Amino acid sequence: MGVRGEVYSTKLVTNDRTYFFNVKENVYGDLFLNIVESKGMEGGSGKFIRQSILVYQEDLGEFVQEFQKTLDFLKQTAKK
């Protein structure tokens, strides 16, 4: 197990947001995906808004299928 239960982590930095894709392990040994969006607050206060979603390993297959359907819809809509 890694730091704070982190097994794997990667990030995507865009102009105004950072996305973290973390695989973590809980105290019971269960793996889960933690997706975090971090965005700086306006005004340069140095504070950040963080939002996250957890998807447990047993739900990942169905989660990815539904996510892919959503991506396909976005691609079709963008072409119109």
PyMOL Python script that loads the backbone (N, CA, C, O; Angstrom):
from pymol import cmd

cmd.read_pdbstr("""\
ATOM      1  N   MET A   1       0.854  -1.172   0.000  1.00  0.00           N
ATOM      2  CA  MET A   1       0.000   0.000   0.000  1.00  0.00           C
ATOM      3  C   MET A   1       0.902   1.238   0.000  1.00  0.00           C
ATOM      4  O   MET A   1       1.963   1.247   0.623  1.00  0.00           O
ATOM      5  N   GLY A   2       0.457   2.290  -0.715  1.00  0.00           N
ATOM      6  CA  GLY A   2       1.233   3.522  -0.818  1.00  0.00           C
ATOM      7  C   GLY A   2       0.842   4.522   0.244  1.00  0.00           C
ATOM      8  O   GLY A   2       0.199   4.181   1.236  1.00  0.00           O
ATOM      9  N   VAL A   3       1.238   5.757   0.023  1.00  0.00           N
ATOM     10  CA  VAL A   3       0.922   6.859   0.932  1.00  0.00           C
ATOM     11  C   VAL A   3      -0.585   7.059   0.959  1.00  0.00           C
ATOM     12  O   VAL A   3      -1.205   7.169  -0.099  1.00  0.00           O
ATOM     13  N   ARG A   4      -1.203   7.111   2.165  1.00  0.00           N
ATOM     14  CA  ARG A   4      -2.644   7.299   2.341  1.00  0.00           C
ATOM     15  C   ARG A   4      -3.454   6.277   1.543  1.00  0.00           C
ATOM     16  O   ARG A   4      -4.567   6.576   1.110  1.00  0.00           O
ATOM     17  N   GLY A   5      -2.912   5.087   1.346  1.00  0.00           N
ATOM     18  CA  GLY A   5      -3.627   4.050   0.626  1.00  0.00           C
ATOM     19  C   GLY A   5      -3.554   4.176  -0.871  1.00  0.00           C
ATOM     20  O   GLY A   5      -4.229   3.428  -1.578  1.00  0.00           O
ATOM     21  N   GLU A   6      -2.746   5.113  -1.394  1.00  0.00           N
ATOM     22  CA  GLU A   6      -2.643   5.285  -2.838  1.00  0.00           C
ATOM     23  C   GLU A   6      -1.811   4.161  -3.443  1.00  0.00           C
ATOM     24  O   GLU A   6      -0.706   3.871  -2.982  1.00  0.00           O
ATOM     25  N   VAL A   7      -2.358   3.532  -4.484  1.00  0.00           N
ATOM     26  CA  VAL A   7      -1.684   2.458  -5.188  1.00  0.00           C
ATOM     27  C   VAL A   7      -1.123   2.992  -6.501  1.00  0.00           C
ATOM     28  O   VAL A   7      -0.035   2.602  -6.926  1.00  0.00           O
ATOM     29  N   TYR A   8      -1.874   3.891  -7.141  1.00  0.00           N
ATOM     30  CA  TYR A   8      -1.475   4.476  -8.422  1.00  0.00           C
ATOM     31  C   TYR A   8      -2.136   5.841  -8.528  1.00  0.00           C
ATOM     32  O   TYR A   8      -3.257   6.038  -8.059  1.00  0.00           O
ATOM     33  N   SER A   9      -1.424   6.790  -9.155  1.00  0.00           N
ATOM     34  CA  SER A   9      -1.993   8.113  -9.322  1.00  0.00           C
ATOM     35  C   SER A   9      -1.427   8.771 -10.577  1.00  0.00           C
ATOM     36  O   SER A   9      -0.241   8.639 -10.881  1.00  0.00           O
ATOM     37  N   THR A  10      -2.282   9.475 -11.292  1.00  0.00           N
ATOM     38  CA  THR A  10      -1.865  10.257 -12.442  1.00  0.00           C
ATOM     39  C   THR A  10      -2.727  11.509 -12.473  1.00  0.00           C
ATOM     40  O   THR A  10      -3.783  11.557 -11.842  1.00  0.00           O
ATOM     41  N   LYS A  11      -2.278  12.525 -13.207  1.00  0.00           N
ATOM     42  CA  LYS A  11      -3.072  13.746 -13.251  1.00  0.00           C
ATOM     43  C   LYS A  11      -3.059  14.347 -14.639  1.00  0.00           C
ATOM     44  O   LYS A  11      -2.158  14.107 -15.442  1.00  0.00           O
ATOM     45  N   LEU A  12      -4.089  15.139 -14.894  1.00  0.00           N
ATOM     46  CA  LEU A  12      -4.244  15.890 -16.130  1.00  0.00           C
ATOM     47  C   LEU A  12      -4.400  17.343 -15.740  1.00  0.00           C
ATOM     48  O   LEU A  12      -5.324  17.697 -15.008  1.00  0.00           O
ATOM     49  N   VAL A  13      -3.496  18.195 -16.227  1.00  0.00           N
ATOM     50  CA  VAL A  13      -3.548  19.618 -15.933  1.00  0.00           C
ATOM     51  C   VAL A  13      -4.047  20.349 -17.168  1.00  0.00           C
ATOM     52  O   VAL A  13      -3.478  20.205 -18.251  1.00  0.00           O
ATOM     53  N   THR A  14      -5.113  21.136 -17.010  1.00  0.00           N
ATOM     54  CA  THR A  14      -5.648  21.953 -18.086  1.00  0.00           C
ATOM     55  C   THR A  14      -5.433  23.416 -17.713  1.00  0.00           C
ATOM     56  O   THR A  14      -4.761  23.715 -16.726  1.00  0.00           O
ATOM     57  N   ASN A  15      -5.994  24.314 -18.489  1.00  0.00           N
ATOM     58  CA  ASN A  15      -5.797  25.741 -18.230  1.00  0.00           C
ATOM     59  C   ASN A  15      -6.241  26.158 -16.832  1.00  0.00           C
ATOM     60  O   ASN A  15      -5.521  26.880 -16.143  1.00  0.00           O
ATOM     61  N   ASP A  16      -7.411  25.711 -16.414  1.00  0.00           N
ATOM     62  CA  ASP A  16      -7.936  26.183 -15.130  1.00  0.00           C
ATOM     63  C   ASP A  16      -8.345  25.080 -14.160  1.00  0.00           C
ATOM     64  O   ASP A  16      -8.907  25.355 -13.100  1.00  0.00           O
ATOM     65  N   ARG A  17      -8.062  23.835 -14.524  1.00  0.00           N
ATOM     66  CA  ARG A  17      -8.425  22.711 -13.654  1.00  0.00           C
ATOM     67  C   ARG A  17      -7.322  21.668 -13.661  1.00  0.00           C
ATOM     68  O   ARG A  17      -6.524  21.580 -14.594  1.00  0.00           O
ATOM     69  N   THR A  18      -7.300  20.890 -12.605  1.00  0.00           N
ATOM     70  CA  THR A  18      -6.438  19.710 -12.552  1.00  0.00           C
ATOM     71  C   THR A  18      -7.314  18.530 -12.172  1.00  0.00           C
ATOM     72  O   THR A  18      -8.110  18.599 -11.236  1.00  0.00           O
ATOM     73  N   TYR A  19      -7.151  17.450 -12.916  1.00  0.00           N
ATOM     74  CA  TYR A  19      -7.884  16.222 -12.643  1.00  0.00           C
ATOM     75  C   TYR A  19      -6.891  15.179 -12.140  1.00  0.00           C
ATOM     76  O   TYR A  19      -5.830  14.989 -12.734  1.00  0.00           O
ATOM     77  N   PHE A  20      -7.235  14.510 -11.055  1.00  0.00           N
ATOM     78  CA  PHE A  20      -6.421  13.446 -10.498  1.00  0.00           C
ATOM     79  C   PHE A  20      -7.185  12.133 -10.649  1.00  0.00           C
ATOM     80  O   PHE A  20      -8.377  12.060 -10.351  1.00  0.00           O
ATOM     81  N   PHE A  21      -6.494  11.109 -11.110  1.00  0.00           N
ATOM     82  CA  PHE A  21      -7.064   9.769 -11.243  1.00  0.00           C
ATOM     83  C   PHE A  21      -6.247   8.880 -10.313  1.00  0.00           C
ATOM     84  O   PHE A  21      -5.100   8.541 -10.604  1.00  0.00           O
ATOM     85  N   ASN A  22      -6.854   8.511  -9.198  1.00  0.00           N
ATOM     86  CA  ASN A  22      -6.147   7.781  -8.150  1.00  0.00           C
ATOM     87  C   ASN A  22      -6.773   6.410  -7.929  1.00  0.00           C
ATOM     88  O   ASN A  22      -7.990   6.287  -7.796  1.00  0.00           O
ATOM     89  N   VAL A  23      -5.939   5.390  -7.891  1.00  0.00           N
ATOM     90  CA  VAL A  23      -6.383   4.073  -7.447  1.00  0.00           C
ATOM     91  C   VAL A  23      -5.913   3.962  -6.010  1.00  0.00           C
ATOM     92  O   VAL A  23      -4.730   4.114  -5.708  1.00  0.00           O
ATOM     93  N   LYS A  24      -6.861   3.696  -5.137  1.00  0.00           N
ATOM     94  CA  LYS A  24      -6.546   3.617  -3.708  1.00  0.00           C
ATOM     95  C   LYS A  24      -7.027   2.286  -3.134  1.00  0.00           C
ATOM     96  O   LYS A  24      -7.827   1.572  -3.739  1.00  0.00           O
ATOM     97  N   GLU A  25      -6.515   1.985  -1.956  1.00  0.00           N
ATOM     98  CA  GLU A  25      -6.906   0.774  -1.243  1.00  0.00           C
ATOM     99  C   GLU A  25      -7.414   1.179   0.127  1.00  0.00           C
ATOM    100  O   GLU A  25      -6.747   1.916   0.852  1.00  0.00           O
ATOM    101  N   ASN A  26      -8.613   0.689   0.485  1.00  0.00           N
ATOM    102  CA  ASN A  26      -9.127   1.020   1.812  1.00  0.00           C
ATOM    103  C   ASN A  26      -8.557   0.061   2.855  1.00  0.00           C
ATOM    104  O   ASN A  26      -7.781  -0.835   2.521  1.00  0.00           O
ATOM    105  N   VAL A  27      -8.937   0.247   4.098  1.00  0.00           N
ATOM    106  CA  VAL A  27      -8.377  -0.558   5.192  1.00  0.00           C
ATOM    107  C   VAL A  27      -8.719  -2.039   5.073  1.00  0.00           C
ATOM    108  O   VAL A  27      -8.079  -2.876   5.709  1.00  0.00           O
ATOM    109  N   TYR A  28      -9.732  -2.369   4.257  1.00  0.00           N
ATOM    110  CA  TYR A  28     -10.136  -3.768   4.074  1.00  0.00           C
ATOM    111  C   TYR A  28      -9.459  -4.402   2.870  1.00  0.00           C
ATOM    112  O   TYR A  28      -9.692  -5.574   2.574  1.00  0.00           O
ATOM    113  N   GLY A  29      -8.619  -3.635   2.167  1.00  0.00           N
ATOM    114  CA  GLY A  29      -7.916  -4.160   0.998  1.00  0.00           C
ATOM    115  C   GLY A  29      -8.683  -3.999  -0.298  1.00  0.00           C
ATOM    116  O   GLY A  29      -8.227  -4.463  -1.343  1.00  0.00           O
ATOM    117  N   ASP A  30      -9.852  -3.345  -0.254  1.00  0.00           N
ATOM    118  CA  ASP A  30     -10.644  -3.121  -1.459  1.00  0.00           C
ATOM    119  C   ASP A  30     -10.048  -1.968  -2.263  1.00  0.00           C
ATOM    120  O   ASP A  30      -9.709  -0.922  -1.709  1.00  0.00           O
ATOM    121  N   LEU A  31      -9.925  -2.171  -3.578  1.00  0.00           N
ATOM    122  CA  LEU A  31      -9.432  -1.117  -4.452  1.00  0.00           C
ATOM    123  C   LEU A  31     -10.594  -0.282  -4.970  1.00  0.00           C
ATOM    124  O   LEU A  31     -11.691  -0.793  -5.192  1.00  0.00           O
ATOM    125  N   PHE A  32     -10.338   1.017  -5.159  1.00  0.00           N
ATOM    126  CA  PHE A  32     -11.347   1.885  -5.744  1.00  0.00           C
ATOM    127  C   PHE A  32     -10.676   3.005  -6.524  1.00  0.00           C
ATOM    128  O   PHE A  32      -9.522   3.355  -6.278  1.00  0.00           O
ATOM    129  N   LEU A  33     -11.424   3.556  -7.467  1.00  0.00           N
ATOM    130  CA  LEU A  33     -10.975   4.680  -8.269  1.00  0.00           C
ATOM    131  C   LEU A  33     -11.502   5.955  -7.636  1.00  0.00           C
ATOM    132  O   LEU A  33     -12.692   6.066  -7.341  1.00  0.00           O
ATOM    133  N   ASN A  34     -10.619   6.907  -7.430  1.00  0.00           N
ATOM    134  CA  ASN A  34     -10.982   8.207  -6.875  1.00  0.00           C
ATOM    135  C   ASN A  34     -10.622   9.245  -7.943  1.00  0.00           C
ATOM    136  O   ASN A  34      -9.447   9.456  -8.241  1.00  0.00           O
ATOM    137  N   ILE A  35     -11.643   9.887  -8.513  1.00  0.00           N
ATOM    138  CA  ILE A  35     -11.434  10.933  -9.516  1.00  0.00           C
ATOM    139  C   ILE A  35     -11.676  12.266  -8.829  1.00  0.00           C
ATOM    140  O   ILE A  35     -12.742  12.486  -8.253  1.00  0.00           O
ATOM    141  N   VAL A  36     -10.694  13.154  -8.888  1.00  0.00           N
ATOM    142  CA  VAL A  36     -10.775  14.439  -8.197  1.00  0.00           C
ATOM    143  C   VAL A  36     -10.568  15.569  -9.202  1.00  0.00           C
ATOM    144  O   VAL A  36      -9.658  15.522 -10.029  1.00  0.00           O
ATOM    145  N   GLU A  37     -11.419  16.576  -9.117  1.00  0.00           N
ATOM    146  CA  GLU A  37     -11.239  17.805  -9.883  1.00  0.00           C
ATOM    147  C   GLU A  37     -10.853  18.892  -8.889  1.00  0.00           C
ATOM    148  O   GLU A  37     -11.495  19.051  -7.851  1.00  0.00           O
ATOM    149  N   SER A  38      -9.806  19.633  -9.211  1.00  0.00           N
ATOM    150  CA  SER A  38      -9.368  20.732  -8.369  1.00  0.00           C
ATOM    151  C   SER A  38      -9.312  21.990  -9.224  1.00  0.00           C
ATOM    152  O   SER A  38      -8.718  22.002 -10.303  1.00  0.00           O
ATOM    153  N   LYS A  39      -9.940  23.045  -8.722  1.00  0.00           N
ATOM    154  CA  LYS A  39      -9.995  24.294  -9.474  1.00  0.00           C
ATOM    155  C   LYS A  39      -9.767  25.450  -8.512  1.00  0.00           C
ATOM    156  O   LYS A  39     -10.377  25.513  -7.445  1.00  0.00           O
ATOM    157  N   GLY A  40      -8.886  26.360  -8.898  1.00  0.00           N
ATOM    158  CA  GLY A  40      -8.622  27.528  -8.068  1.00  0.00           C
ATOM    159  C   GLY A  40      -9.822  28.455  -8.034  1.00  0.00           C
ATOM    160  O   GLY A  40     -10.524  28.618  -9.032  1.00  0.00           O
ATOM    161  N   MET A  41     -10.052  29.059  -6.880  1.00  0.00           N
ATOM    162  CA  MET A  41     -11.157  30.015  -6.750  1.00  0.00           C
ATOM    163  C   MET A  41     -10.765  31.323  -7.426  1.00  0.00           C
ATOM    164  O   MET A  41      -9.594  31.700  -7.459  1.00  0.00           O
ATOM    165  N   GLU A  42     -11.761  31.997  -7.958  1.00  0.00           N
ATOM    166  CA  GLU A  42     -11.512  33.277  -8.617  1.00  0.00           C
ATOM    167  C   GLU A  42     -11.018  34.301  -7.607  1.00  0.00           C
ATOM    168  O   GLU A  42     -11.344  34.239  -6.421  1.00  0.00           O
ATOM    169  N   GLY A  43     -10.232  35.236  -8.096  1.00  0.00           N
ATOM    170  CA  GLY A  43      -9.736  36.281  -7.224  1.00  0.00           C
ATOM    171  C   GLY A  43      -8.328  36.026  -6.711  1.00  0.00           C
ATOM    172  O   GLY A  43      -7.778  36.840  -5.969  1.00  0.00           O
ATOM    173  N   GLY A  44      -7.746  34.903  -7.102  1.00  0.00           N
ATOM    174  CA  GLY A  44      -6.368  34.627  -6.698  1.00  0.00           C
ATOM    175  C   GLY A  44      -6.165  34.476  -5.207  1.00  0.00           C
ATOM    176  O   GLY A  44      -5.112  34.844  -4.686  1.00  0.00           O
ATOM    177  N   SER A  45      -7.159  33.939  -4.509  1.00  0.00           N
ATOM    178  CA  SER A  45      -7.069  33.800  -3.052  1.00  0.00           C
ATOM    179  C   SER A  45      -6.146  32.655  -2.625  1.00  0.00           C
ATOM    180  O   SER A  45      -5.785  32.544  -1.454  1.00  0.00           O
ATOM    181  N   GLY A  46      -5.769  31.804  -3.586  1.00  0.00           N
ATOM    182  CA  GLY A  46      -4.937  30.653  -3.236  1.00  0.00           C
ATOM    183  C   GLY A  46      -5.749  29.480  -2.710  1.00  0.00           C
ATOM    184  O   GLY A  46      -5.183  28.449  -2.346  1.00  0.00           O
ATOM    185  N   LYS A  47      -7.061  29.622  -2.667  1.00  0.00           N
ATOM    186  CA  LYS A  47      -7.938  28.539  -2.210  1.00  0.00           C
ATOM    187  C   LYS A  47      -8.422  27.746  -3.420  1.00  0.00           C
ATOM    188  O   LYS A  47      -8.513  28.270  -4.530  1.00  0.00           O
ATOM    189  N   PHE A  48      -8.726  26.483  -3.184  1.00  0.00           N
ATOM    190  CA  PHE A  48      -9.159  25.597  -4.253  1.00  0.00           C
ATOM    191  C   PHE A  48     -10.488  24.941  -3.910  1.00  0.00           C
ATOM    192  O   PHE A  48     -10.796  24.684  -2.747  1.00  0.00           O
ATOM    193  N   ILE A  49     -11.255  24.680  -4.940  1.00  0.00           N
ATOM    194  CA  ILE A  49     -12.476  23.890  -4.817  1.00  0.00           C
ATOM    195  C   ILE A  49     -12.120  22.491  -5.303  1.00  0.00           C
ATOM    196  O   ILE A  49     -11.604  22.320  -6.407  1.00  0.00           O
ATOM    197  N   ARG A  50     -12.400  21.490  -4.466  1.00  0.00           N
ATOM    198  CA  ARG A  50     -12.111  20.103  -4.837  1.00  0.00           C
ATOM    199  C   ARG A  50     -13.406  19.295  -4.783  1.00  0.00           C
ATOM    200  O   ARG A  50     -14.174  19.363  -3.823  1.00  0.00           O
ATOM    201  N   GLN A  51     -13.612  18.539  -5.837  1.00  0.00           N
ATOM    202  CA  GLN A  51     -14.774  17.653  -5.900  1.00  0.00           C
ATOM    203  C   GLN A  51     -14.265  16.270  -6.284  1.00  0.00           C
ATOM    204  O   GLN A  51     -13.326  16.143  -7.069  1.00  0.00           O
ATOM    205  N   SER A  52     -14.883  15.244  -5.733  1.00  0.00           N
ATOM    206  CA  SER A  52     -14.399  13.904  -6.078  1.00  0.00           C
ATOM    207  C   SER A  52     -15.540  12.911  -6.173  1.00  0.00           C
ATOM    208  O   SER A  52     -16.635  13.117  -5.650  1.00  0.00           O
ATOM    209  N   ILE A  53     -15.235  11.830  -6.863  1.00  0.00           N
ATOM    210  CA  ILE A  53     -16.159  10.711  -6.992  1.00  0.00           C
ATOM    211  C   ILE A  53     -15.360   9.435  -6.743  1.00  0.00           C
ATOM    212  O   ILE A  53     -14.209   9.318  -7.162  1.00  0.00           O
ATOM    213  N   LEU A  54     -15.980   8.493  -6.063  1.00  0.00           N
ATOM    214  CA  LEU A  54     -15.363   7.195  -5.794  1.00  0.00           C
ATOM    215  C   LEU A  54     -16.116   6.131  -6.569  1.00  0.00           C
ATOM    216  O   LEU A  54     -17.347   6.116  -6.577  1.00  0.00           O
ATOM    217  N   VAL A  55     -15.384   5.247  -7.216  1.00  0.00           N
ATOM    218  CA  VAL A  55     -15.981   4.110  -7.914  1.00  0.00           C
ATOM    219  C   VAL A  55     -15.231   2.872  -7.453  1.00  0.00           C
ATOM    220  O   VAL A  55     -14.025   2.748  -7.667  1.00  0.00           O
ATOM    221  N   TYR A  56     -15.955   1.954  -6.818  1.00  0.00           N
ATOM    222  CA  TYR A  56     -15.313   0.744  -6.311  1.00  0.00           C
ATOM    223  C   TYR A  56     -15.077  -0.262  -7.423  1.00  0.00           C
ATOM    224  O   TYR A  56     -15.788  -0.290  -8.427  1.00  0.00           O
ATOM    225  N   GLN A  57     -14.062  -1.083  -7.217  1.00  0.00           N
ATOM    226  CA  GLN A  57     -13.579  -2.027  -8.223  1.00  0.00           C
ATOM    227  C   GLN A  57     -14.710  -2.882  -8.799  1.00  0.00           C
ATOM    228  O   GLN A  57     -14.739  -3.134 -10.004  1.00  0.00           O
ATOM    229  N   GLU A  58     -15.625  -3.323  -7.964  1.00  0.00           N
ATOM    230  CA  GLU A  58     -16.698  -4.198  -8.464  1.00  0.00           C
ATOM    231  C   GLU A  58     -17.681  -3.459  -9.383  1.00  0.00           C
ATOM    232  O   GLU A  58     -18.445  -4.100 -10.104  1.00  0.00           O
ATOM    233  N   ASP A  59     -17.673  -2.139  -9.365  1.00  0.00           N
ATOM    234  CA  ASP A  59     -18.571  -1.349 -10.212  1.00  0.00           C
ATOM    235  C   ASP A  59     -17.881  -0.764 -11.442  1.00  0.00           C
ATOM    236  O   ASP A  59     -18.539  -0.140 -12.275  1.00  0.00           O
ATOM    237  N   LEU A  60     -16.564  -0.954 -11.571  1.00  0.00           N
ATOM    238  CA  LEU A  60     -15.820  -0.294 -12.637  1.00  0.00           C
ATOM    239  C   LEU A  60     -16.260  -0.695 -14.041  1.00  0.00           C
ATOM    240  O   LEU A  60     -16.332   0.157 -14.927  1.00  0.00           O
ATOM    241  N   GLY A  61     -16.554  -1.967 -14.261  1.00  0.00           N
ATOM    242  CA  GLY A  61     -16.976  -2.424 -15.590  1.00  0.00           C
ATOM    243  C   GLY A  61     -18.218  -1.690 -16.065  1.00  0.00           C
ATOM    244  O   GLY A  61     -18.242  -1.143 -17.168  1.00  0.00           O
ATOM    245  N   GLU A  62     -19.240  -1.679 -15.236  1.00  0.00           N
ATOM    246  CA  GLU A  62     -20.487  -0.986 -15.595  1.00  0.00           C
ATOM    247  C   GLU A  62     -20.279   0.525 -15.673  1.00  0.00           C
ATOM    248  O   GLU A  62     -20.869   1.189 -16.526  1.00  0.00           O
ATOM    249  N   PHE A  63     -19.443   1.071 -14.787  1.00  0.00           N
ATOM    250  CA  PHE A  63     -19.152   2.505 -14.806  1.00  0.00           C
ATOM    251  C   PHE A  63     -18.508   2.893 -16.138  1.00  0.00           C
ATOM    252  O   PHE A  63     -18.897   3.886 -16.754  1.00  0.00           O
ATOM    253  N   VAL A  64     -17.530   2.112 -16.577  1.00  0.00           N
ATOM    254  CA  VAL A  64     -16.837   2.405 -17.833  1.00  0.00           C
ATOM    255  C   VAL A  64     -17.794   2.288 -19.010  1.00  0.00           C
ATOM    256  O   VAL A  64     -17.730   3.103 -19.930  1.00  0.00           O
ATOM    257  N   GLN A  65     -18.674   1.305 -19.005  1.00  0.00           N
ATOM    258  CA  GLN A  65     -19.655   1.155 -20.094  1.00  0.00           C
ATOM    259  C   GLN A  65     -20.549   2.386 -20.196  1.00  0.00           C
ATOM    260  O   GLN A  65     -20.751   2.916 -21.288  1.00  0.00           O
ATOM    261  N   GLU A  66     -21.077   2.836 -19.084  1.00  0.00           N
ATOM    262  CA  GLU A  66     -21.961   4.004 -19.097  1.00  0.00           C
ATOM    263  C   GLU A  66     -21.194   5.272 -19.452  1.00  0.00           C
ATOM    264  O   GLU A  66     -21.717   6.148 -20.141  1.00  0.00           O
ATOM    265  N   PHE A  67     -19.965   5.366 -18.983  1.00  0.00           N
ATOM    266  CA  PHE A  67     -19.127   6.513 -19.311  1.00  0.00           C
ATOM    267  C   PHE A  67     -18.855   6.547 -20.822  1.00  0.00           C
ATOM    268  O   PHE A  67     -18.892   7.612 -21.440  1.00  0.00           O
ATOM    269  N   GLN A  68     -18.584   5.380 -21.407  1.00  0.00           N
ATOM    270  CA  GLN A  68     -18.342   5.306 -22.849  1.00  0.00           C
ATOM    271  C   GLN A  68     -19.583   5.707 -23.641  1.00  0.00           C
ATOM    272  O   GLN A  68     -19.471   6.391 -24.658  1.00  0.00           O
ATOM    273  N   LYS A  69     -20.760   5.291 -23.187  1.00  0.00           N
ATOM    274  CA  LYS A  69     -22.004   5.713 -23.846  1.00  0.00           C
ATOM    275  C   LYS A  69     -22.124   7.234 -23.843  1.00  0.00           C
ATOM    276  O   LYS A  69     -22.531   7.839 -24.835  1.00  0.00           O
ATOM    277  N   THR A  70     -21.770   7.832 -22.731  1.00  0.00           N
ATOM    278  CA  THR A  70     -21.830   9.288 -22.606  1.00  0.00           C
ATOM    279  C   THR A  70     -20.834   9.958 -23.540  1.00  0.00           C
ATOM    280  O   THR A  70     -21.164  10.955 -24.182  1.00  0.00           O
ATOM    281  N   LEU A  71     -19.626   9.426 -23.625  1.00  0.00           N
ATOM    282  CA  LEU A  71     -18.627   9.972 -24.539  1.00  0.00           C
ATOM    283  C   LEU A  71     -19.074   9.847 -25.986  1.00  0.00           C
ATOM    284  O   LEU A  71     -18.895  10.778 -26.771  1.00  0.00           O
ATOM    285  N   ASP A  72     -19.654   8.706 -26.347  1.00  0.00           N
ATOM    286  CA  ASP A  72     -20.165   8.504 -27.706  1.00  0.00           C
ATOM    287  C   ASP A  72     -21.241   9.526 -28.033  1.00  0.00           C
ATOM    288  O   ASP A  72     -21.262  10.074 -29.135  1.00  0.00           O
ATOM    289  N   PHE A  73     -22.144   9.789 -27.078  1.00  0.00           N
ATOM    290  CA  PHE A  73     -23.197  10.787 -27.271  1.00  0.00           C
ATOM    291  C   PHE A  73     -22.570  12.168 -27.496  1.00  0.00           C
ATOM    292  O   PHE A  73     -22.984  12.894 -28.400  1.00  0.00           O
ATOM    293  N   LEU A  74     -21.598  12.524 -26.697  1.00  0.00           N
ATOM    294  CA  LEU A  74     -20.944  13.832 -26.853  1.00  0.00           C
ATOM    295  C   LEU A  74     -20.274  13.971 -28.211  1.00  0.00           C
ATOM    296  O   LEU A  74     -20.341  15.027 -28.840  1.00  0.00           O
ATOM    297  N   LYS A  75     -19.626  12.896 -28.660  1.00  0.00           N
ATOM    298  CA  LYS A  75     -18.971  12.928 -29.964  1.00  0.00           C
ATOM    299  C   LYS A  75     -19.984  13.128 -31.088  1.00  0.00           C
ATOM    300  O   LYS A  75     -19.746  13.909 -32.010  1.00  0.00           O
ATOM    301  N   GLN A  76     -21.114  12.424 -31.012  1.00  0.00           N
ATOM    302  CA  GLN A  76     -22.157  12.542 -32.039  1.00  0.00           C
ATOM    303  C   GLN A  76     -22.777  13.934 -32.015  1.00  0.00           C
ATOM    304  O   GLN A  76     -23.042  14.512 -33.069  1.00  0.00           O
ATOM    305  N   THR A  77     -23.005  14.463 -30.850  1.00  0.00           N
ATOM    306  CA  THR A  77     -23.619  15.786 -30.708  1.00  0.00           C
ATOM    307  C   THR A  77     -22.687  16.868 -31.235  1.00  0.00           C
ATOM    308  O   THR A  77     -23.147  17.829 -31.851  1.00  0.00           O
ATOM    309  N   ALA A  78     -21.397  16.728 -31.006  1.00  0.00           N
ATOM    310  CA  ALA A  78     -20.411  17.732 -31.432  1.00  0.00           C
ATOM    311  C   ALA A  78     -20.299  17.777 -32.949  1.00  0.00           C
ATOM    312  O   ALA A  78     -19.955  18.823 -33.500  1.00  0.00           O
ATOM    313  N   LYS A  79     -20.579  16.678 -33.639  1.00  0.00           N
ATOM    314  CA  LYS A  79     -20.462  16.614 -35.097  1.00  0.00           C
ATOM    315  C   LYS A  79     -21.588  17.340 -35.798  1.00  0.00           C
ATOM    316  O   LYS A  79     -21.455  17.698 -36.969  1.00  0.00           O
ATOM    317  N   LYS A  80     -22.694  17.566 -35.108  1.00  0.00           N
ATOM    318  CA  LYS A  80     -23.881  18.187 -35.750  1.00  0.00           C
ATOM    319  C   LYS A  80     -23.715  19.664 -35.928  1.00  0.00           C
ATOM    320  O   LYS A  80     -24.613  20.328 -36.446  1.00  0.00           O
TER     321      LYS A  80
END
""", "prot")
cmd.dss("prot")
cmd.show_as("cartoon", "prot")
cmd.util.cbc("prot")
cmd.orient("prot")
